[in-house]
Amino acid sequence: MIMLRVEHTALNYDEWKRAFDSDPVGRQQMGVRRYRILRAVDDPNYVLIDLEFDTAGQATALLESLHVLWGRIEGTVISGPQARIVEVVEVQGTMNTGL
């Protein structure tokens, strides 16, 4: 599975979330199978988004769209966006170690 991991500061989380939910890049049409939003415990405005794809090509295309979007909104909704395409190589479920 291919993931696009995006990280940035949301200048106002609630405003950012409304913008994210409006889906300006068309996640589903771009091949996103599912996503996960995470927030830093020590900074709830620091957001991490994991977007899951079938192919690296789909992730690359969405990342290109994000670069265009970021060029328009950086400093107004987000700051310091960065992203990396990664491959999931292992997933472990909950382990019962008896401890």
Rosetta blueprint (number, residue, H / E / L):
1 M L
2 I E
3 M E
4 L E
5 R E
6 V E
7 E E
8 H E
9 T E
10 A E
11 L L
12 N L
13 Y H
14 D H
15 E H
16 W H
17 K H
18 R H
19 A H
20 F H
21 D H
22 S H
23 D L
24 P L
25 V L
26 G L
27 R L
28 Q L
29 Q L
30 M L
31 G L
32 V L
33 R L
34 R E
35 Y E
36 R E
37 I E
38 L E
39 R E
40 A E
41 V L
42 D L
43 D E
44 P E
45 N E
46 Y E
47 V E
48 L E
49 I E
50 D E
51 L E
52 E E
53 F E
54 D L
55 T L
56 A H
57 G H
58 Q H
59 A H
60 T H
61 A H
62 L H
63 L H
64 E H
65 S H
66 L H
67 H H
68 V H
69 L H
70 W H
71 G H
72 R H
73 I H
74 E E
75 G L
76 T L
77 V L
78 I E
79 S E
80 G E
81 P E
82 Q E
83 A E
84 R E
85 I E
86 V E
87 E E
88 V L
89 V L
90 E L
91 V L
92 Q L
93 G L
94 T L
95 M L
96 N L
97 T L
98 G L
99 L L
